[in-house]
Amino acid sequence: MSSQLSVAVDLTDPTPAYEQLRRQFALLIETGQLIRGDRLPPLRQLARDLGLAVGTVGRAYQELEAAGLVLTRRGGGTTVQVPAVDAVATTRAHLRAAATAYAKQVAALGLSQDDAVNALEKAWR
Amino acid sequence: MLVIIIVLVLCCGALIVAAVRRATRAPAFRLGINQFAEAAVIARHTRVWRAVGIAVGLAAAVGLTWLSSGGRDLGRLVALAPVALGGCILLGVVVGQLTVRPPRGVVRSATVQTRSMRDYVDRGHVGTLIGASTVVAGLLLLGTSWATPDDMGRPGRTLTRLCTTLAPDGTTVRVGGSSGPWPGEFYTVPILGGLLVVGLLGWLAAWAAVRRRRPGSESSELDDRLRRWSLADVIDACLVTLAATAAPLSLIMANALGSSQCSTTRDAIISWVLAGVGAVATVVTVVVLARLLSPPRVAVDDLPPPPQPADPTPVGAPVR
């Protein structure tokens, strides 16, 4: 597991913080960036780092466990449980979905494909 | 009075070494304007509390030494001066780490990583600490096991050596006597109690440094460095306590053993070994204290650097 993986919470987003966390962890697991046996950060540590209540992070972990993606053991932390997936295919699927959503948004603004590409290049830098 | 002078000379020596280190060393990390702002705030906050801990610790150590100069405590207060120094430094680290403010931005990030003490301690440094602890434990054991009561019946204050020798008229006479102060249980019990407290504080400070929140995932490299520096400070605080305890203990024992009328060859060898340990412990005290007084710096630029000749300007032509 790379130590550079990170999750973020946007408090201005109407989506609840626990759902934002659940979604991001699920994405990391589905795209193979977190593999079976990898440990998620301890509840209190992640809550402290994000400035959230322990219960909020706890709910995200419970939802991930309910979906069968992780397993929490007393004294053993929370570990990823899903078997290895076709990470490349999953990542490509997510990329296609993100690109489609971006393209629709640019079209709704009345801009061209070139505008979309230029904006993406600047954002990537 | 002599003890106060020795303590002040050691502190001055450490300050001089620290000043030279600061003058000759570049900042370990240089941040641009508003770069990793939260991490820079945390670095400043923990550094301030660390400095407060060192200042209070030095004042406490000198104060205890001065209070002990009257002689009424029979040297117990000055024996605890190193414990006061190390304890105050560790308290400064604990307070600095535990009072870091929670994140206040609307977008907050964290790395997906489990932090543990093992990630941030240097094994060599820990090995030195274990070695120093072993030496101090040996000195306390030696002092306690060889100590005898003094003339007022206070246990563990003197070293008594008796032997027989041949008088000029051919008769055998009993010579020897008690010499003190000797670090027996009169001194070693409070010292051991103080060292155990310092050990607990050290563990608490290390736990607090690892537990402190991350200032955002983008500054994780700097944050990891800050934690390593804090844990190095914790180990150095414990080291300076042990070294500053070992130095006078071993020198006092070396002197008492070497100057006894009834010294055997074994006593002489032990005396020389103790003198060597005392000398090394004194140097270690000065070096580690100097290291604590000259921590690595995080420099934050306030303004962009002035343009230099041949720097490209925004329009492309170099500055002349």
Interface residues (C-beta under 8 A of the other chain):
Chain A: M1 S3 Q4 L5 S6 V7 A8 V9 D10 L11 T12 F25 L28 L34 R39 L40 P41 P42 Q45 L46 R48 D49 L50 G51 L52 G77
Chain B: P102 P103 R104 V106 V107 R108 S109 A110 T111 V112 Q113 T114 R115 R211 R213 R214 S217 S220
